Amino acid sequence: MDINKRVYTILVLLTALWCIGILLAPALQVDHPVASSIVYSAYSPICHQIDGRCFHLFGAKWGLCIRCSAIYFSFFLSLLLYPLFRRLSSHSFPGRWWIALAVGPMILDVLLNFTGIYQSTPLTRTITGMFFGSVLPFYILPPLLEGVAQLRSQFSARGGLFYARKAQ
């Protein structure tokens, strides 16, 4: 397996584990409350986890809010579908306007809710999060693959991992 496929596979597996953890938090709550608490704590630095803004499983909130969950699950799905739209060997990414277009509705939904002009709903949080999350792999994977390729070429040019710089 070439390096691009290995890096892609590792990213898919890590993203799958991340998404499983979102659902693991409520699934563990009844029989393993300490483990559930640890999972919730692991996700708390990146999300407010407000109960009223979360999906629920087995009567307990998911590890992340609706919008964050939508971002991560759509990122995962888009990452799985990535090879259908773009070759892993391509290290270029789409124009910046695509990401601006994807984040725009989410920012608008948050701002309108914050100002009280419009009350965001679970549906708007889900849709805007999915829209944003679905374009992220096209901006994250190419530079990641390019960075790994550059690191590999530097290591191989210097004789590998145990390269020692000569004294001048």
Secondary structure, DSSP 4 states (H G I P E B T S, - for coil): --HHHHHHHHHHHHHHHHHHHHHHHHHHTTT-HHHHHHHHHHHGGG----GGGS-EETTEE-SS-HHHHHHHHHHHHHHHHHHHHS-TT------HHHHHHHHHHHHHHHHHHHHTSS---HHHHHHHHHHHHHHTHHHHHHHHHHHHHHHHHHHHHTTSTT--PPP-
